């Protein structure tokens, strides 16, 4: 059986050298219009002010803090419920494993102190 080799040409193995752009790109005239360079001449500030939008009413700090406290309380409650559920499931599994092994003293019996 013959092995087939891919046909290669010298065009596939050409190494291109990329030169960094050190000078600003010139304005190019094409037809009747002008092509502007991609980068602006003056750099924009590095803050988020360009994404800000004017608000009709001022920010309600008290409402925001109450919402944050409510979200924190909900997160803490959800975490506590999850931990309680995991401990309960582990205890039930331990008890079930004990019963399935045939032992009789699997469940702790609490007696009130007299």
N, C-alpha and C positions, 0 to 999 in steps of 0.2 A: 504494500500500500504506500502510495506516495504521500509525503507530507507537503502541505501547501504553505507557502510563505506569503505574507502580505507584500503587495507591491509597494515599494517605497521610492520616493523621489527625493532629490536634494532640497526641494522646497519645504519639506516637512521638518528638516533639521536645521533651520536657520535660527541663529541666536540674535535677538534684537536687543540693542542697548538703549536703555531709557535714561534720558538726561533730565535732571531736576530743573524745574522752571524757577529761575532766579529773578527774572525781570517780569514786571507786570505784563499781562497779555495785551497786545495793542488792539485798538478799535478797528474792526474790519468793515469795509464798505462792500456790500453785496447788492448789486442792482440799485434800486432806489432807496433801500433802507440801510440802517446801521446796526451791526451786531455788537451788542455790549458785552464786555467781559463778564465772566461768572462771578468774580469776587468784586466787592465794592472797594472803592479807593480808601475810604475811611472805615476802620474796623468798628463794629458795633460793640456796645458795652456787654460784658459777660454777666449780666444779671437777668432776671426774669421779668423785667419791666415791660418788655414788648408783648408779653402774654397777658398782662393785666387788663381787666375790663372795668370800666367805671360802673359803680353800683348805684342803684336808685336809693337805697337806704343804707345806713351805716351797719357795720357788723355788730351783732348782738352777742357780746362776750359772755354774759351770764347764761344765755340759752345754749351756747356752744359748750360751756363748761359742764352744765347739767347733762347734756347729751353725752359728753365724754365720760362723766361719772357713771351714767346709766350703762354705757357700753362696757366700761370696766367691771361693774358689778355683774353684768350678764356673763362676761367672759370668766370671771372668777367662779360664779355659780356653775357654769357649764363645765369648767375644769374640775370642780369639787364633785359634781355628779359623775363625771367620767372616772375619777379616781375611786369613788365609792363603788361604782359598778364593776370596775376591774377587780377590786378586792373581794367583792361579793362573789363574783364568778370564780375567782381562784379558790375561795373557801368552799363553795359548792363542789367544785371539781375535786378538791382534796377529800371532802366528805364522801363523795361518790366513789372515788378510788378506794377509800378505806372499806366501804360497804362491799364493793365488788371483790375485794380480797378475802372477804368472809369474816372480818373482824366484827366484834359486837360493841366495842367501846369507841365508836367513831364520833359521836356527837357529845359535846360538853354539856352536862346538865348543871345548871346553876341552881343553888339552893339559897333561899333568903336567910340572912342571919337573924337569929331569934334572941 
